Amino acid sequence: MASTPLLSVEDLKLHYRSSRGVVKAVDGLSFDIQRNEALVVLGESGCGKSSLAKTLLRILPRNVHHCSGRVMLDGTDIMALDEERFRRDVRWLRIAMVMQASMNALNPVVRVGEQVAEPLRVLRKWDRQRAMRKAAEVFELVGISTDFLQRYPFELSGGMRQRVVLAMALITDPELVILDEPTSALDVLTQASIMNVLKRIKRERGTSFMLITHDVATSSEIADRVALMYAGQLVEISTAGEFFRHPAHPYSKLLMASVPRLRQEQRPAHIPGQPPNLLAPPDGCRFADRCPSRFQRCAEDPKMFRLGYRRQVRCWLFAEGGKRP
Amino acid sequence: MNTSPPSAAATATSETPLVSVRDLRTWFELRQWGFVRVGSVRAVDGVNFTLKRGEAVAFVGESGCGKSSLARTLLGLHQPTAGVVEFEGRSMASLNSRELLDYRARVGYVQQDPYGALPPFMDVRRILREPLIIHGIRNRAEQERRIRKVLEETRLSPPDEYLPKFPHMLSGGQQQRVVIARALILEPSMIIADEPVSMLDASVRVEILSLLRRIQTSHELTLAFITHDLSTVRHFAERIFVMYAGRIVESAPVEELLNHPQHPYTHALLAALADPDPDNALREREVPSGEAPSLLNPPSGCRFHPRCPHAMSGVCDVDDPPDFEPRRGHISSCWLHR
């Protein structure tokens, strides 16, 4: 049944001002996230994936030049809300986030339990006792013993601190949690157990996730759908099954071939060239320079072409009457 | 175990291993208020191995397992607390300062963070000249010839484009190539690369690893590659040493280790590693409970026993497991092989 998606983003743009011109970090993104769905946003560094998260939560730096588009959360346009309404009703209460490397940004002189309970005390005006009871609950949910509520950040290992910031995002029971590289600084075993926690939360509480990462292998641990970004744009959005087994866009194919695999003979191949400068992205397809299947039409800007159910690809190969590979 | 002091006169032949390490311990003393001893962090605690000439090996382990301390001890940057490191049959402890300088020219170091490893106030030419000056190659023409040669080898060509650049003007991948060029310029017999790609973008990683491997084969170098990422090891090393809590728990040729892992810790590592597969989302992975032990006060017996699903009480928690060889050329320190 096609119900209204939890989050639906239309033509989202975020351009930064810099001393050398306008940087088009996010340049016309459209996608949606269903309830209880995990969307993985994949991309290399500098492709605009963290800027996307910051735009959704409206935590933008001062040098924003242009920010536009529509972001519908459960049918209401949250981009149209004024700052105070957004702060009171949306940020952290309905969309929460685990920021990149935030486990190293915990306040060193405040016990972690207090820090985790803080969103409830500030946003919901709960008293300390009630908020701490809820903090104990989410600690158990993310797999930390409640004894740790009284500890300071330096007394916890990296994996534990990552669980703490996850608890901080979950304490308000948000409908959508954005995770920006939640496991990239962690060890293999810790990574695997954090992914287990996320899977369990998704299953038991029906939370939706947007996972931002460059790590293709780890992202497959939770992905229902995958959105691949390149130079500020989406180049492919597919279900996880299609993306990991049969990537369509030439960039998706090269990216999948560059992932080192433990259980496969095939040697990983690297993608030649470098992503374009976002100060002056090339006309036409932004991947054309590095693309092995480039042809004349790539000089024009491709749009997202539909390719089956809920699958879109930004490549002329998939245009009506295009030469599909 | 043979720990007799090696004779200084031992001559290096092609038969002797390039590096031989016996019962190596690197401990760091921990003090409170600057003078009260509270104990030692046993970063490397009883490590044995040999490296052959022209061999590429990988030391794999999680953070805090002692792999970087091991690398820095091999480089002569840390004094070993106990044990022997022999390079071409000579013990490092017996080297005087001239000989130590010479040793450092024979062993190149590729650091983890290329931007941190390159001085920001030097251009590429100056960065690459520095080791030559220190090691007494003062002839400008000779310097220039060598600099151009390593730049070509690390695919930073044309050299003229890169020579006047400062580190901040280069991309991460290019910076790491400069670091590799600097490690190569004195024509070493061994390169130690400590997590050479963990700071780089996924698409550049394979490129840098292939470059290192190509240089290693063409120069017949010994490459010791330190990493936490088992999935890249398969293509870029011949032998793997798995480290846990300051010790090597398992070692074998790459394919042998990946196809027939013996030690429970290696099993856990392999089980936790994902290949991109949409079915991963359907199941949870098995992860051993707990965390790696404190190196200040490591558990008695086998260091993995508190987390091990096969731990046998009365055995694993009492005695250190020795090295067993459950399969040919495959060493595992686990009482299960008894």
Interface residues (C-beta under 8 A of the other chain):
Chain A: A38 E44 S45 S157 G158 G159 D187 V188 L189 T190 Q191 A192 S193 M195 N196 K199 R200 H214 D215 V216 A217 T218 S219 S220 E221 I222 A223 D224 T239 A240 G241 F243 F244 R245 L255 M256 S258 V259 P260 R261 L262 R263 Q264 R267 P268 A269 H270 I271 Q274
Chain B: E62 S63 S171 D201 A202 S203 V204 R205 V206 E207 S210 H228 D229 L230 S231 T232 R234 H235 L258 A268 L269 L270 A272 L273 A274 D275 P276 D277 P278 N280 A281 E284 R285 V287 P288 E291
